[in-house]
Every structure is written in C-alpha cells, then in structure tokens.
C-alpha cells in the first residue's frame, strides 16, 4: 500500500507487455470520475484520446519539452497523477532516461512510483508468440520462436534482474512488481489497492468488452500463420499492413475459437525455460520481494495445445477460404496488397483458361 505523506505522487503503470495493460487502461478511463473524486488525476496529453503513448514516446526519445508541457498543465492541487502504458517499460529501465524524468517531476513537486506486472517467462514467451503471430509479424513455428527468444539477441527481454536492476537500486523511485496471472486477482483492482483507493458503493465499472485478454485460440494461431505464409509468397510484409490483429481476432470471435487457448509448451519444455532464468529470477526475487521466485510466482501448469488441420476435405477447404477472406480484408487498407492479389487472381484465371494439350 502506498504512503501518501511525502508530497505529490506521479504513478506510472508501465506494463509489462501482455499483462492486461489495455484492460487496466479501459477500467481507468471508465472509472475516471470516481478516481478523480478520490484524488487520483487522469490526464491524457494533447489530442491522444485515452492514451499516454505520446509520453512514452517522448521518454524513449528524450523529448523533454513534451513532458514539461504535460506537467505544467496539471492542476497544482492534484496529490496523485496516474498514467499507464506498457511502452514505458524499456525507457524507465534506462538509467539516464529515468534519472532525467525523476528530476523533471521533482521540479513540479512529484515523487515517482512505477508499477509493473510480470509473467513467468514460459508463460510470457507463449503470450508474446500468440500476439506476434496474430499481428502477422512472423509465421515461425513455436519451436523456432522459442529458440529465438532464448538467444542472446532476445533473452534480455525476459531477464528481469538485468532489465530492472537500475530501478531496484534507485532510491528516488518506488518500484512495485506484481506477479501477473488470474490466480492473483484482477490487475486493475490490485493497482487500486496499491494506491489505497476503494471501489465506489456501486463497484468499479467494468472494462470495454473488447479489452479483455482474449486469445484467438489454436485455430486462430494456425490461421494467422497461414496468412503470414501467403503474404510472404506474395512478397508483402505483414508488418507493413494495418489492422492485422483485428482481422484474425474478428474471424476467431465469429468462429468461436477463443476457448481453446493456444499453448506451445508442456511442463517439460516450460521447465527448460525456467532453468534458463533460474539464477536471474532468484536474484531478482531476493532484491525486489525479499523471498524466492516461486514464493511469489508459482509455476504455471502447461499443457501443449496446438491445432493440426486435416490435409484435405471440407474443413480444410473452409479454413483456406478463411485465409482468402482475411487477405482480402487486409487488402482494403493496403493498395500494394490489393494490387498483388488482383494480379495473382488474374494470373490464376488466365492459367485456368488455357486448354491443356492432348497428344
């Protein structure tokens, strides 16, 4: 629970990635009026809507005029300001950026409090795989993806002791690290408990229905991989397209695929990941929680669940038709993809119109 006797507080909920940040932000916005009556100010910069991304981008780039304008516009009477964005994780972990921000906040009478939610690494890798596949960032197999995440190029993302070392040691910043998972309770309500803010008599308002942690399911992951492969064949990068995640999610919802949540790990392969981070996790837990890692972060039971489609038949035809539908949905927002699809369709029709020669 946060103590309120040391001046004004500036609280940043900073993710991490795939720990219900959108859900938390939706509940913050839905309960904004009650929070402000309780002394928690929510203010969004400029014309950003209900997002704090301009502040995370400015922190990442060291664009301090953006922060000065934002801070100077805040009412001087506000005892606690709350902002949120998973994009704050990396810049806050950078000592230079965090130090400058702390100094800047101090000029306005604020102390900095940062709050993170953390997943067990195997669970985190699985969640990131589903997310990045659904967004068409790649179409790797799960084994290929895990191998890349455990390489020296990417492993630092999951090494909490190294990532948060400077923050843990920074006495000018109060850092809170919550283990993330359904067994720990609602993340928004845990954040409110930390801030010592109680629900109104009618209860906290729920988040928008589309802001929950909804997977596309095993079939949705397969669908996204097939779309990615087709895009590669067409010479189009999935990262260049708009609304990529929405296309797969919409089809998965229509088909009712979400209940069969994708999991690429079993207990044995998840244990291998745990061993890769065991020393780092032990050091982090001792420094951040004064206990062992498993005292705060119980092992997540893993049961591999992946979709293997039939090689032919009506179900396969229907799935391929959904891939085609997704490509044409994506092409509505991409002229290059629309041109490639039109050309491909024309070539296919032309090849079919040429009669075969018979000897």
Helices and strands as residue ranges (DSSP letters): E 8-13, H 21-30, H 32-37, E 40-41, H 53-61, H 64-72, E 80-84, H 88-93, H 95-107, E 110-118, H 121-134, H 142-149, G 155-158, H 160-163, H 165-169, E 173-179, G 182-184, H 187-194, G 209-211, H 217-234, G 238-240, H 244-255, H 267-276, H 278-288, H 293-296, H 314-331, H 335-353
